[in-house]
């Protein structure tokens, strides 16, 4: 029996989805590699795992392709040979150095201390990316190849390349393309004042709401709109995890910080 009639984990599934459907598989991740120890933190299980596929997690954990998928399925009672991942989320470690590596340095950020402390550096990385001008590079020092960031930053007009510097030390380079280089369209894009004043739907996030209720409320409201319509979100803080989700899915949005406890986000449904 190959478990054909049973649900199983595939390389393309997000780690967050796997843990939501089968919470007991957390122990399999923790035993597979020290790189997954931060998944012990319930808060962190609601952030980066939603951006990372199982195939990408294998690379981050230094595992052979397909072995983590096989271990997860074995824990579900599904015996299958290791599956090779699809081409999605490919590593750049074997790619030749690009010509733009000589471009000026716009921002250098070492997120290894954050990762070693069990923190989530996504907010710091996105803030650093905003400081990089067209024609400049963002350089990140990380503990593993940041494969999910390739897709997120590509939508902001960045090219990527990565090198292994040492044991648990990788250096990722991101080059923001300039004019005439087919730069990507930033997803955080301005809207007219008329668009802000006349949204098609509004949702208000209450201060006492605990995650993941705020994000669920926004995504459910967005799902009710037609393509091209806009949702205005009245929030109490900058929702880092929601913005990461919008970046990942290529959704156009704009944000206004109106002061302590007051943030507005205008989101256009693709």
Secondary structure as a PSIPRED ss2 file (coil, helix, strand):
# PSIPRED VFORMAT (PSIPRED V4.0)

   1 X C   1.000  0.000  0.000
   2 X C   1.000  0.000  0.000
   3 X C   1.000  0.000  0.000
   4 X C   1.000  0.000  0.000
   5 X C   1.000  0.000  0.000
   6 X C   1.000  0.000  0.000
   7 X C   1.000  0.000  0.000
   8 X C   1.000  0.000  0.000
   9 X C   1.000  0.000  0.000
  10 X C   1.000  0.000  0.000
  11 X C   1.000  0.000  0.000
  12 X C   1.000  0.000  0.000
  13 X C   1.000  0.000  0.000
  14 X E   0.000  0.000  1.000
  15 X H   0.000  1.000  0.000
  16 X H   0.000  1.000  0.000
  17 X H   0.000  1.000  0.000
  18 X H   0.000  1.000  0.000
  19 X H   0.000  1.000  0.000
  20 X H   0.000  1.000  0.000
  21 X H   0.000  1.000  0.000
  22 X C   1.000  0.000  0.000
  23 X H   0.000  1.000  0.000
  24 X H   0.000  1.000  0.000
  25 X H   0.000  1.000  0.000
  26 X H   0.000  1.000  0.000
  27 X H   0.000  1.000  0.000
  28 X H   0.000  1.000  0.000
  29 X H   0.000  1.000  0.000
  30 X H   0.000  1.000  0.000
  31 X H   0.000  1.000  0.000
  32 X H   0.000  1.000  0.000
  33 X C   1.000  0.000  0.000
  34 X H   0.000  1.000  0.000
  35 X H   0.000  1.000  0.000
  36 X H   0.000  1.000  0.000
  37 X H   0.000  1.000  0.000
  38 X H   0.000  1.000  0.000
  39 X H   0.000  1.000  0.000
  40 X H   0.000  1.000  0.000
  41 X C   1.000  0.000  0.000
  42 X C   1.000  0.000  0.000
  43 X C   1.000  0.000  0.000
  44 X H   0.000  1.000  0.000
  45 X H   0.000  1.000  0.000
  46 X H   0.000  1.000  0.000
  47 X C   1.000  0.000  0.000
  48 X H   0.000  1.000  0.000
  49 X H   0.000  1.000  0.000
  50 X H   0.000  1.000  0.000
  51 X C   1.000  0.000  0.000
  52 X C   1.000  0.000  0.000
  53 X E   0.000  0.000  1.000
  54 X H   0.000  1.000  0.000
  55 X H   0.000  1.000  0.000
  56 X H   0.000  1.000  0.000
  57 X H   0.000  1.000  0.000
  58 X H   0.000  1.000  0.000
  59 X H   0.000  1.000  0.000
  60 X H   0.000  1.000  0.000
  61 X C   1.000  0.000  0.000
  62 X C   1.000  0.000  0.000
  63 X C   1.000  0.000  0.000
  64 X C   1.000  0.000  0.000
  65 X C   1.000  0.000  0.000
  66 X C   1.000  0.000  0.000
  67 X H   0.000  1.000  0.000
  68 X H   0.000  1.000  0.000
  69 X H   0.000  1.000  0.000
  70 X H   0.000  1.000  0.000
  71 X H   0.000  1.000  0.000
  72 X H   0.000  1.000  0.000
  73 X H   0.000  1.000  0.000
  74 X H   0.000  1.000  0.000
  75 X H   0.000  1.000  0.000
  76 X C   1.000  0.000  0.000
  77 X C   1.000  0.000  0.000
  78 X C   1.000  0.000  0.000
  79 X C   1.000  0.000  0.000
  80 X C   1.000  0.000  0.000
  81 X C   1.000  0.000  0.000
  82 X C   1.000  0.000  0.000
  83 X C   1.000  0.000  0.000
  84 X C   1.000  0.000  0.000
  85 X C   1.000  0.000  0.000
  86 X C   1.000  0.000  0.000
  87 X C   1.000  0.000  0.000
  88 X C   1.000  0.000  0.000
  89 X C   1.000  0.000  0.000
  90 X C   1.000  0.000  0.000
  91 X C   1.000  0.000  0.000
  92 X C   1.000  0.000  0.000
  93 X C   1.000  0.000  0.000
  94 X C   1.000  0.000  0.000
  95 X C   1.000  0.000  0.000
  96 X C   1.000  0.000  0.000
  97 X C   1.000  0.000  0.000
  98 X C   1.000  0.000  0.000
  99 X H   0.000  1.000  0.000
 100 X H   0.000  1.000  0.000
 101 X H   0.000  1.000  0.000
 102 X H   0.000  1.000  0.000
 103 X C   1.000  0.000  0.000
 104 X E   0.000  0.000  1.000
 105 X E   0.000  0.000  1.000
 106 X E   0.000  0.000  1.000
 107 X E   0.000  0.000  1.000
 108 X E   0.000  0.000  1.000
 109 X E   0.000  0.000  1.000
 110 X E   0.000  0.000  1.000
 111 X C   1.000  0.000  0.000
 112 X H   0.000  1.000  0.000
 113 X H   0.000  1.000  0.000
 114 X H   0.000  1.000  0.000
 115 X H   0.000  1.000  0.000
 116 X H   0.000  1.000  0.000
 117 X C   1.000  0.000  0.000
 118 X C   1.000  0.000  0.000
 119 X C   1.000  0.000  0.000
 120 X C   1.000  0.000  0.000
 121 X C   1.000  0.000  0.000
 122 X H   0.000  1.000  0.000
 123 X H   0.000  1.000  0.000
 124 X H   0.000  1.000  0.000
 125 X H   0.000  1.000  0.000
 126 X H   0.000  1.000  0.000
 127 X H   0.000  1.000  0.000
 128 X H   0.000  1.000  0.000
 129 X H   0.000  1.000  0.000
 130 X H   0.000  1.000  0.000
 131 X C   1.000  0.000  0.000
 132 X C   1.000  0.000  0.000
 133 X C   1.000  0.000  0.000
 134 X C   1.000  0.000  0.000
 135 X C   1.000  0.000  0.000
 136 X E   0.000  0.000  1.000
 137 X E   0.000  0.000  1.000
 138 X E   0.000  0.000  1.000
 139 X E   0.000  0.000  1.000
 140 X E   0.000  0.000  1.000
 141 X E   0.000  0.000  1.000
 142 X E   0.000  0.000  1.000
 143 X C   1.000  0.000  0.000
 144 X C   1.000  0.000  0.000
 145 X C   1.000  0.000  0.000
 146 X C   1.000  0.000  0.000
 147 X H   0.000  1.000  0.000
 148 X H   0.000  1.000  0.000
 149 X H   0.000  1.000  0.000
 150 X H   0.000  1.000  0.000
 151 X H   0.000  1.000  0.000
 152 X H   0.000  1.000  0.000
 153 X H   0.000  1.000  0.000
 154 X H   0.000  1.000  0.000
 155 X C   1.000  0.000  0.000
 156 X C   1.000  0.000  0.000
 157 X C   1.000  0.000  0.000
 158 X E   0.000  0.000  1.000
 159 X E   0.000  0.000  1.000
 160 X E   0.000  0.000  1.000
 161 X E   0.000  0.000  1.000
 162 X E   0.000  0.000  1.000
 163 X E   0.000  0.000  1.000
 164 X E   0.000  0.000  1.000
 165 X E   0.000  0.000  1.000
 166 X E   0.000  0.000  1.000
 167 X C   1.000  0.000  0.000
 168 X C   1.000  0.000  0.000
 169 X E   0.000  0.000  1.000
 170 X E   0.000  0.000  1.000
 171 X E   0.000  0.000  1.000
 172 X E   0.000  0.000  1.000
 173 X E   0.000  0.000  1.000
 174 X E   0.000  0.000  1.000
 175 X E   0.000  0.000  1.000
 176 X E   0.000  0.000  1.000
 177 X C   1.000  0.000  0.000
 178 X C   1.000  0.000  0.000
 179 X C   1.000  0.000  0.000
 180 X C   1.000  0.000  0.000
 181 X C   1.000  0.000  0.000
 182 X C   1.000  0.000  0.000
 183 X C   1.000  0.000  0.000
 184 X C   1.000  0.000  0.000
 185 X C   1.000  0.000  0.000
 186 X C   1.000  0.000  0.000
 187 X C   1.000  0.000  0.000
 188 X E   0.000  0.000  1.000
 189 X C   1.000  0.000  0.000
 190 X C   1.000  0.000  0.000
 191 X C   1.000  0.000  0.000
 192 X C   1.000  0.000  0.000
 193 X H   0.000  1.000  0.000
 194 X H   0.000  1.000  0.000
 195 X H   0.000  1.000  0.000
 196 X H   0.000  1.000  0.000
 197 X H   0.000  1.000  0.000
 198 X C   1.000  0.000  0.000
 199 X C   1.000  0.000  0.000
 200 X C   1.000  0.000  0.000
 201 X E   0.000  0.000  1.000
 202 X E   0.000  0.000  1.000
 203 X E   0.000  0.000  1.000
 204 X E   0.000  0.000  1.000
 205 X C   1.000  0.000  0.000
 206 X C   1.000  0.000  0.000
 207 X C   1.000  0.000  0.000
 208 X C   1.000  0.000  0.000
 209 X C   1.000  0.000  0.000
 210 X C   1.000  0.000  0.000
 211 X C   1.000  0.000  0.000
 212 X C   1.000  0.000  0.000
 213 X H   0.000  1.000  0.000
 214 X H   0.000  1.000  0.000
 215 X H   0.000  1.000  0.000
 216 X H   0.000  1.000  0.000
 217 X H   0.000  1.000  0.000
 218 X H   0.000  1.000  0.000
 219 X H   0.000  1.000  0.000
 220 X H   0.000  1.000  0.000
 221 X H   0.000  1.000  0.000
 222 X H   0.000  1.000  0.000
 223 X H   0.000  1.000  0.000
 224 X C   1.000  0.000  0.000
 225 X C   1.000  0.000  0.000
 226 X C   1.000  0.000  0.000
 227 X C   1.000  0.000  0.000
 228 X C   1.000  0.000  0.000
 229 X C   1.000  0.000  0.000
 230 X E   0.000  0.000  1.000
 231 X E   0.000  0.000  1.000
 232 X E   0.000  0.000  1.000
 233 X E   0.000  0.000  1.000
 234 X E   0.000  0.000  1.000
 235 X E   0.000  0.000  1.000
 236 X C   1.000  0.000  0.000
 237 X C   1.000  0.000  0.000
 238 X C   1.000  0.000  0.000
 239 X C   1.000  0.000  0.000
 240 X H   0.000  1.000  0.000
 241 X H   0.000  1.000  0.000
 242 X H   0.000  1.000  0.000
 243 X H   0.000  1.000  0.000
 244 X H   0.000  1.000  0.000
 245 X H   0.000  1.000  0.000
 246 X H   0.000  1.000  0.000
 247 X H   0.000  1.000  0.000
 248 X H   0.000  1.000  0.000
 249 X C   1.000  0.000  0.000
 250 X C   1.000  0.000  0.000
 251 X C   1.000  0.000  0.000
 252 X E   0.000  0.000  1.000
 253 X E   0.000  0.000  1.000
 254 X E   0.000  0.000  1.000
 255 X E   0.000  0.000  1.000
 256 X E   0.000  0.000  1.000
 257 X E   0.000  0.000  1.000
 258 X E   0.000  0.000  1.000
 259 X E   0.000  0.000  1.000
 260 X C   1.000  0.000  0.000
 261 X C   1.000  0.000  0.000
 262 X E   0.000  0.000  1.000
 263 X E   0.000  0.000  1.000
 264 X E   0.000  0.000  1.000
 265 X E   0.000  0.000  1.000
 266 X E   0.000  0.000  1.000
 267 X E   0.000  0.000  1.000
 268 X E   0.000  0.000  1.000
 269 X C   1.000  0.000  0.000
 270 X C   1.000  0.000  0.000
